[in-house]
Amino acid sequence: MAIEYIDEAPTLEEYKEMRRAVNFMVLSDRIATNALHNAFHITTVRDGGRAIGMIRVLSDGSYANFITDVMVIPEYQGQGIGSEMMSRTVEFMRSTLESGETIVLYLMSAIGKEEFYKRFGFLARPNEDWGAGMSQWITS
């Protein structure tokens, strides 16, 4: 296995195929293209050139940052790839800071994956300091 972590987006078709493989919502080509082009940071994981995982960061270019699309196709899960993507992404975000600066990383955990993200310093909400994270899906 020649696993590579490359700081670039997968192709549109690779992105859509990985989303299908992990049972993420099907996106239109327009929405998926925008998702890839407008990301602040993307790491794609490849095995012999094949896209097998990815992670994206959305950002205001300042303090608010959102990790999304953390996915590893099923046949590669359980091999530490997701952990390596998270470690690299958190470290990349840390590298954007100047001395004394602070930013926030947000994410929405899939049900049952909270403990995975806690290993990287994420806190579940609600807690004694923060209310519940909230979301809304909008469909035309």
C-alpha positions in Angstrom: 0.0 0.0 0.0 1.5 3.3 -1.1 -0.7 5.7 0.8 -0.1 9.4 0.0 -1.6 12.5 1.7 -1.8 15.2 -0.9 -2.9 18.8 -0.2 -5.1 19.1 -3.2 -8.7 18.4 -4.2 -9.8 15.2 -5.8 -11.5 15.4 -9.1 -15.2 16.0 -9.2 -15.9 12.3 -10.1 -13.5 11.1 -7.3 -15.3 13.3 -4.8 -18.7 12.1 -5.8 -17.6 8.5 -5.8 -16.1 8.8 -2.3 -19.3 10.4 -1.1 -21.3 7.5 -2.5 -19.0 5.0 -1.0 -19.5 6.4 2.5 -23.2 7.0 2.1 -23.0 10.8 2.2 -25.7 12.9 0.5 -25.6 12.9 -3.3 -24.7 16.4 -4.5 -25.4 18.0 -7.9 -22.3 18.6 -10.0 -22.6 22.3 -9.5 -22.8 22.0 -5.7 -20.0 19.5 -5.6 -17.7 21.6 -7.8 -18.3 24.6 -5.6 -17.6 22.6 -2.5 -14.2 21.6 -3.9 -13.3 25.0 -5.4 -14.3 27.1 -2.4 -12.5 25.1 0.3 -9.8 26.7 2.3 -7.8 23.5 2.6 -8.3 20.0 1.2 -6.2 16.9 1.8 -6.9 13.9 -0.6 -5.6 10.5 0.4 -4.5 8.3 -2.5 -3.4 4.7 -2.8 -1.5 4.1 -6.0 -3.2 7.2 -7.5 -6.7 6.1 -6.4 -8.6 8.6 -4.2 -9.5 6.7 -1.0 -10.2 9.5 1.4 -10.3 13.2 2.0 -10.9 16.0 4.4 -11.9 19.7 3.8 -11.7 22.9 5.8 -14.0 25.8 5.1 -12.8 29.1 6.5 -13.5 32.8 6.8 -9.7 33.2 6.5 -9.6 34.3 10.1 -10.8 32.7 13.3 -13.9 30.6 12.2 -13.0 27.3 10.5 -15.2 24.2 9.8 -13.9 20.7 9.1 -16.1 18.7 6.8 -16.1 15.8 4.4 -14.0 13.6 6.7 -14.2 10.4 4.7 -12.3 7.2 4.0 -13.9 4.6 1.7 -15.0 1.5 3.5 -12.3 -0.9 2.4 -9.6 1.4 3.9 -11.3 2.2 7.1 -9.7 1.1 10.4 -6.2 1.6 9.1 -5.5 5.0 10.8 -6.1 7.0 7.6 -8.8 9.1 9.2 -6.7 9.8 12.2 -3.8 10.8 10.1 -6.0 13.2 8.1 -7.3 14.8 11.3 -3.8 15.1 12.8 -2.5 16.7 9.6 -5.4 19.1 9.3 -5.3 20.3 12.9 -1.5 20.8 12.5 -2.0 22.7 9.2 -4.5 25.0 10.8 -2.1 25.5 13.7 0.6 26.5 11.2 -1.6 29.3 9.9 -1.3 31.1 13.3 1.1 33.8 14.4 2.4 33.9 17.9 -0.4 34.5 20.4 -3.3 34.0 18.0 -6.3 31.7 18.5 -8.8 30.3 16.0 -11.7 27.9 16.4 -12.2 24.6 14.5 -15.8 23.4 14.3 -17.2 20.1 13.0 -20.3 18.1 13.0 -19.7 14.5 14.1 -21.6 11.6 12.6 -23.6 9.7 15.2 -21.2 7.4 17.1 -18.0 9.1 15.9 -17.8 11.6 18.7 -15.1 9.7 20.6 -12.9 9.7 17.4 -13.0 13.5 17.3 -12.4 13.9 21.0 -9.0 12.3 20.5 -8.1 15.5 18.6 -9.2 17.9 21.3 -12.8 18.5 20.1 -15.5 18.9 22.7 -19.0 17.6 22.4 -21.8 20.2 22.6 -23.8 21.0 24.6 -21.4 21.2 27.6 -21.0 23.5 30.6 -19.6 26.3 28.4 -21.4 26.0 25.0 -24.9 25.3 23.9 -25.9 22.7 21.3 -24.4 23.0 17.8 -27.3 23.5 15.3 -27.9 23.0 11.6 -30.6 23.3 9.0 -30.9 21.6 5.6 -32.5 23.8 2.9 -34.0 22.3 -0.3 -35.4 24.0 -3.3 
